[in-house]
Amino acid sequence: MSMFINETKTEVIRVFRNPYFIFGSLVMPIVFYIIFTKVVNQGLEDAGLWNKHFLMSIATFSIMGSAILTLGLRMIQERNEGWTTYLRVTPLPSAVHFIAKMIGQSTVHALTILMIFLSGVIINGVSMTAVEWILCGVWILLGSIPFLALGVLVGTMQKVDLASSVSNILYILLAITGGMWMPMEVLPKAIQAIGTWLPAYHYGSGAWAIIRGDIPGYKNILILLVYLLLFMVLSTYRRRKQDVVKW
């Protein structure tokens, strides 16, 4: 247990020392939030609802990106630097190492969610009940697990440059098709049809439901669970295949 706790602490510290994380997961989403609520979309009939809606969109956008990019690229760097090889000769089980990474990343996500929520209150005076804030935060945190699994899958790639390109493309495509930059209703019908079967839309949709006084639908939960299982199976298969080739 002490090894697990120390490993988790190490992962949290390493993430916060990464300038890319600070810019990509904190600064950039808040800048987007200011632009889309203070500059682009003005004169809306229900500005208060839009400010809450886009706050949830930008929070899910930030956490999704952090899960896919930060975790996966760090895993590749550690493997290429030989760190994972060193871990094989320590008492730390590899499963504990991966779980500590995911929990450490989730801890960072919780702090990121808090910072983005505070920015919504400070910048636009977003007001919700304590229960709504908590439910949104819990949903965004738990809903990010499939994207952490996708980050682990990205981490099975061999080269950082290739993984960075692929993960960034996936991140942007998921954000667009998930309605995180603009409501799904204004997107082309083809994108809407595709997006409703992808995890990003159902991730954001759960938070959007909560701010409207509803709860995430069973379809939102089911599709996220299916993608979680899919990414876990694929990443496990790729890691085992790589171990066989290595030995």
GIVENMO-V194859 format. One record per residue. N is the residue number from 1. RES is the residue in one small letter. PHI is phi as a letter, one per 40 degrees, with the letter a starting at -180 (none if undefined). Layout:
n->N res->RES phi->PHI
n->N res->RES phi->PHI
This chain:
n->1 res->m phi->none
n->2 res->s phi->c
n->3 res->m phi->c
n->4 res->f phi->c
n->5 res->i phi->c
n->6 res->n phi->c
n->7 res->e phi->c
n->8 res->t phi->c
n->9 res->k phi->d
n->10 res->t phi->c
n->11 res->e phi->c
n->12 res->v phi->c
n->13 res->i phi->c
n->14 res->r phi->c
n->15 res->v phi->c
n->16 res->f phi->c
n->17 res->r phi->c
n->18 res->n phi->c
n->19 res->p phi->c
n->20 res->y phi->c
n->21 res->f phi->c
n->22 res->i phi->d
n->23 res->f phi->c
n->24 res->g phi->c
n->25 res->s phi->b
n->26 res->l phi->b
n->27 res->v phi->c
n->28 res->m phi->c
n->29 res->p phi->c
n->30 res->i phi->c
n->31 res->v phi->c
n->32 res->f phi->d
n->33 res->y phi->c
n->34 res->i phi->c
n->35 res->i phi->c
n->36 res->f phi->c
n->37 res->t phi->b
n->38 res->k phi->b
n->39 res->v phi->b
n->40 res->v phi->c
n->41 res->n phi->c
n->42 res->q phi->b
n->43 res->g phi->g
n->44 res->l phi->c
n->45 res->e phi->c
n->46 res->d phi->b
n->47 res->a phi->c
n->48 res->g phi->c
n->49 res->l phi->c
n->50 res->w phi->c
n->51 res->n phi->c
n->52 res->k phi->c
n->53 res->h phi->d
n->54 res->f phi->c
n->55 res->l phi->c
n->56 res->m phi->c
n->57 res->s phi->c
n->58 res->i phi->c
n->59 res->a phi->c
n->60 res->t phi->c
n->61 res->f phi->d
n->62 res->s phi->c
n->63 res->i phi->c
n->64 res->m phi->c
n->65 res->g phi->c
n->66 res->s phi->c
n->67 res->a phi->c
n->68 res->i phi->c
n->69 res->l phi->c
n->70 res->t phi->c
n->71 res->l phi->c
n->72 res->g phi->c
n->73 res->l phi->c
n->74 res->r phi->c
n->75 res->m phi->c
n->76 res->i phi->c
n->77 res->q phi->c
n->78 res->e phi->c
n->79 res->r phi->c
n->80 res->n phi->c
n->81 res->e phi->c
n->82 res->g phi->g
n->83 res->w phi->c
n->84 res->t phi->c
n->85 res->t phi->c
n->86 res->y phi->c
n->87 res->l phi->c
n->88 res->r phi->c
n->89 res->v phi->c
n->90 res->t phi->b
n->91 res->p phi->c
n->92 res->l phi->c
n->93 res->p phi->c
n->94 res->s phi->c
n->95 res->a phi->c
n->96 res->v phi->c
n->97 res->h phi->c
n->98 res->f phi->c
n->99 res->i phi->c
n->100 res->a phi->c
n->101 res->k phi->c
n->102 res->m phi->c
n->103 res->i phi->c
n->104 res->g phi->c
n->105 res->q phi->c
n->106 res->s phi->c
n->107 res->t phi->c
n->108 res->v phi->c
n->109 res->h phi->c
n->110 res->a phi->c
n->111 res->l phi->c
n->112 res->t phi->c
n->113 res->i phi->d
n->114 res->l phi->c
n->115 res->m phi->c
n->116 res->i phi->c
n->117 res->f phi->c
n->118 res->l phi->c
n->119 res->s phi->c
n->120 res->g phi->c
n->121 res->v phi->c
n->122 res->i phi->c
n->123 res->i phi->c
n->124 res->n phi->b
n->125 res->g phi->g
n->126 res->v phi->d
n->127 res->s phi->b
n->128 res->m phi->a
n->129 res->t phi->c
n->130 res->a phi->d
n->131 res->v phi->c
n->132 res->e phi->c
n->133 res->w phi->c
n->134 res->i phi->c
n->135 res->l phi->c
n->136 res->c phi->c
n->137 res->g phi->c
n->138 res->v phi->c
n->139 res->w phi->c
n->140 res->i phi->c
n->141 res->l phi->c
n->142 res->l phi->c
n->143 res->g phi->c
n->144 res->s phi->c
n->145 res->i phi->d
n->146 res->p phi->d
n->147 res->f phi->c
n->148 res->l phi->c
n->149 res->a phi->c
n->150 res->l phi->c
n->151 res->g phi->c
n->152 res->v phi->c
n->153 res->l phi->c
n->154 res->v phi->c
n->155 res->g phi->c
n->156 res->t phi->c
n->157 res->m phi->c
n->158 res->q phi->c
n->159 res->k phi->b
n->160 res->v phi->c
n->161 res->d phi->c
n->162 res->l phi->c
n->163 res->a phi->c
n->164 res->s phi->c
n->165 res->s phi->c
n->166 res->v phi->c
n->167 res->s phi->c
n->168 res->n phi->c
n->169 res->i phi->c
n->170 res->l phi->d
n->171 res->y phi->d
n->172 res->i phi->c
n->173 res->l phi->c
n->174 res->l phi->c
n->175 res->a phi->c
n->176 res->i phi->c
n->177 res->t phi->c
n->178 res->g phi->c
n->179 res->g phi->g
n->180 res->m phi->c
n->181 res->w phi->b
n->182 res->m phi->a
n->183 res->p phi->d
n->184 res->m phi->d
n->185 res->e phi->c
n->186 res->v phi->c
n->187 res->l phi->c
n->188 res->p phi->d
n->189 res->k phi->d
n->190 res->a phi->c
n->191 res->i phi->c
n->192 res->q phi->c
n->193 res->a phi->c
n->194 res->i phi->c
n->195 res->g phi->c
n->196 res->t phi->c
n->197 res->w phi->b
n->198 res->l phi->b
n->199 res->p phi->c
n->200 res->a phi->c
n->201 res->y phi->c
n->202 res->h phi->c
n->203 res->y phi->c
n->204 res->g phi->c
n->205 res->s phi->c
n->206 res->g phi->c
n->207 res->a phi->c
n->208 res->w phi->c
n->209 res->a phi->c
n->210 res->i phi->c
n->211 res->i phi->c
n->212 res->r phi->c
n->213 res->g phi->g
n->214 res->d phi->b
n->215 res->i phi->b
n->216 res->p phi->d
n->217 res->g phi->c
n->218 res->y phi->c
n->219 res->k phi->c
n->220 res->n phi->d
n->221 res->i phi->c
n->222 res->l phi->c
n->223 res->i phi->c
n->224 res->l phi->c
n->225 res->l phi->c
n->226 res->v phi->c
n->227 res->y phi->c
n->228 res->l phi->d
n->229 res->l phi->c
n->230 res->l phi->c
n->231 res->f phi->c
n->232 res->m phi->c
n->233 res->v phi->c
n->234 res->l phi->c
n->235 res->s phi->c
n->236 res->t phi->c
n->237 res->y phi->c
n->238 res->r phi->c
n->239 res->r phi->c
n->240 res->r phi->c
n->241 res->k phi->c
n->242 res->q phi->c
n->243 res->d phi->c
n->244 res->v phi->c
n->245 res->v phi->c
n->246 res->k phi->c
n->247 res->w phi->c
